Amino acid sequence: MSSPGVDPGPTIRVTADTLDRPAIIEAIEAVADVPVRRVGPAGTPAPLSLYTADGRTAIHTDPRPESASQAARSLENDGLPTDDAHAVVEHDPAITALPVPESGPVSVGTRQVLGPCGWVDPTVRPASVIDDIEPDTVLDRIDGVGLRGRGRADGASDGSLSALWNRTIEADGEPVVVVHAADTDCRTDELLCRSVPGHVLDSARLVAEVVGADDVVALATEQSVAPLEAVADDAVVHPAPESFLVGEPTMALEALEGNDRIEARRRPPGPEEWGLYGRPTVVHTPRTLLQLRKLLAGEEFDPESADPGTRLVSVRGAVAAPAVVELRTDTALSRALSAVETAGDRYVVGGQFGGVTDSLDVPVSAPALSASGLGTEGIVEVLDSEDCIVATVGERAAFAREENCGRCVPCREGSKQLHETLRAVYDGEFDPDTLRALSRVMGKTSLCAFGKAAVRPVRTALEAFEPEFRAHAEGRCPAGACGGLR
């Protein structure tokens, strides 16, 4: 296996999201003596096969055994297979990130964290950032730019990393670092674990060095376990139950401890002071860890930004194919749609409990999204033109009612009342004041982020689409989706 930064000669890469990848690789190896790398997903709308030679790469999408074998034969005998290629890119022969064409879905946004995805061998541990920087200086670096956490599964969750780490350093007990890669609502962390697991764990080891932890533990989805274990070295990888609840950091710790009933823990103290088995625990998502890695590797982070760095945005829903796009935090969220094919013009921003809106003209930074009432989870769900706003909100309220852990009264009882009040709209009883009051109470008094976020779809839908609720109370659905109205 060639080392990173060294030209490996003619090489073929096939991404992990390729249908029938074993058959495609077998077809390639049957006709050409060219190394084939099994790389992770790139986050692109279509799977890729990449043919590289002499500082040029031909990018092919949706590979099939026959076309892949023809391209491989061409690479070995005639040169780069440019016929039918999606794009051909010239680059440094020793490049360590996927070469980006000038146009097309791959070119949307910036590929900093996503750069190695779909290009590097996920079974090879990269050069460690620990070797290049003293842990004692890391706190100063992240504090200087104000780096924030990424994702609801992160212990910082849009807050300051340096503040979180300092609380852990000052707490009593032996610290531990948990890599939380088990959020089933946002699969972006799973993509990173499948593509660059070594980068993720190396960054976690750096955090452990800074906070004085000896142990690194990873909680991962089923798809992420094997890639992480392949490069785990001294980290321990645990499979997570397939549950939305586990995305909340304290419930992730409950899962790691093997508790039969997973409930949110009361705060304070937070996990950074009293976490896994009572130890001070830093919980970070792969997205956060790789932002940290890019900062320490010398990437430019604007210290004047309210949310320095980039954010990964997963675009899904009514699209031809989902994609993950990386945007600088001052970029409008609407830019993410350039990577997909869609005709929808209504969106849920922030995952299952995201905000409902008809405008994505808001910067992707956490403060801007929060100020707009939208979620910061890094998900844009495009609604179909026939999707009913009232039904969409009602389904999410029903989910909150069924899936909450039941520990705190505001969330447990509030989600019931919220769902019942929405159901009453179909019977002609639209009570916006009660819906808004329930949203305020749940948002302010729920024990964890589940209850606080569960009201966001209702609150934002009322702000943007209240006439549609009134129409349902009058017996008609503007989208024509709700049959059987009075």
Residue, then its C-alpha position, 0 to 999 in steps of 0.5 A: m500500500s502506498s503512503p499518503g502524499v506519494d504518487p501511487g501510479p495508475t490507480i482505480r478507486v471505487t466508492a463504498d456506496t457503489l451498487d455491486r462493488p464486489a462485482i465491479i472490482e472483480a470485473i476490473e481485476a479480470v481485465a487489468d493489472v491496476p491497483v484497485r482501492r476500496v474507498g469510502p463514500a464521497g458524499t456525492p449524489a451518485p457513487l463514483s469510480l475514479y481512474t487516475a494516472d499521471g496527475r489526472t483523474a477521470i471521474h465516472t458516476d454510477p459504475r457498472p461491471e461492464s463499463a468499469s472493466q472497459a475503463a480499466r482496460s483503457l487505463e492500463n493500455d491506452g491512457l485515461p478513460t475520458d470517454d463518458a467521464h463525468a469530469v476529468v481533473e488535473h491535479d498534483p500526482a501526490i494529492t491526498a484529497l478527492p480532486v474537485p472538478e470546476s462544475g457539477p455536484v462534486s464542485v458545490g461548496t468546499r471539500q475540507v473535512l470531506g476532502p479525503c472522503g472517497w479518495v483515501d483508503p479507510t483501512v490506513r491510519p493517517a499521519s497523526v496530528i499529535d506528532d505535529i502539535e503540542p497538546d498544550t497549545v491546542l486549547d489556545r488555538i481553539d479558544g482563539v478562533g472560538l471553535r464550536g461543536r457540530g451536531r445534537a450528538d455532540g457534548a458542546s452542541d453548537g457551544s464552545l469546545s474550549a469551555l467544555w474541555n476546561r470543565t473536564i480538566e477541572a473535574d474530579g476523576e479520570p477523564v474519558v473521550v467518547v466519539h459519538a457516531a450513532d446519531t440515526d437522524c443525521r448520517t453524516d457522521e456515519l459517512l465520515c466513519r466509513s471514509v476516514p475512520g483513522h482521521v476521526l480516531d486520531s483527532a479523538r486521541l488528540v482530545a484525550e491528550v489535551v484533557g488528560a484522558d487515557d481512554v477513547v471509546a466510540l459509539a457507532t452505527e452498524q455501518s460504522v463499527a467495522p471501519l472504526e475497528a479496523v483502525a481502532d488501535d487503542a480505542v474501543v468501539h461499541p455498536a449502538p442501538e438503532s434509536f433516535l434517542v441515542g443521538e442525545p449525548t447523555m442517552a448515548l452514555e446510557a447505551l454505552e453503560g448497557n442500561d436496559r432503559i435509555e433515559a436522559r440524565r439530569r443536568p447539571p452536572g453535564p457529562e463533561e463533569w459526570g459522564l460515563y460511569g461517573r467519569p468526566t467525559v468529553v463527547h464529540t461527533p466525528r464532524t466536530l473532531l474533523q473540524l478540529r483536525k482541519l484547524l490544527a492542520g493549518e486550515e484558515f479559520d476566521p477568528e472574527s466569525a461567530d461560527p468559524g470553519t465549515r459545516l456539513v449539510s446533508v440534503r435529502g427528501a424529495v431529491a433525485a439522490p441525497a448528498v452531503v455538501e460542505l459549506r463555509t459558515d457564511t454561505a447561504l444554506s440554499r447553496a447546498l441545493s446546487a448539489v442535487e436535483t429537486a423541484g421542491d420549494r419547502y424545507v425542514v431544516g435541522g432533521q426530525f425536529g427541524g424548522v419548517t420554512d420556504s426560504l433557505d436564504v440564511p447563512v449555514s452558521a449555527p447562530a444564524l440558523s438558530a436566530s431564524g428558528l431553524g435547526t443546526e443539525g446539518i440537514v435540509e429535507v426537501l418536501d415534495s410539492e404534494d407534502c402537506i405542512v400540517a401532516t408533516v408537522g403532525e407526524r413529527a409531533a406523533f414521533a415525539r409522543e411515541e419516542n420520548c424517553g418519558r423521564c421528564v413531565p414537560c416532554r412526556e405530557g407536552s408531546k401528547q398535548l401537542h399531538e392531540t391539539l394538532r389532530a383537533v385541527y382536522d376536526g375543525e378546532f384550530d387553537p394556535d394560542t395553545l400550540r404556541a403555549l405548549s411550544r414555549v413550555m416544552g422548549k424552556t422546561s424539558l430536561c434534554a434537547f429532545g423535548k426542547a427541539a420537538v416543538r420546533p416544527v410546530r412553532t416554525a410552521l405556525e409562523a410561516f404557514e398558519p393559513e394552511f392550518r386554518a384551511h384544514a380547520e375549514g375542511r380543505c388541504p391546500a396540498g391536496a394530500c389529506g383525504g377525508l377532510r370534512 
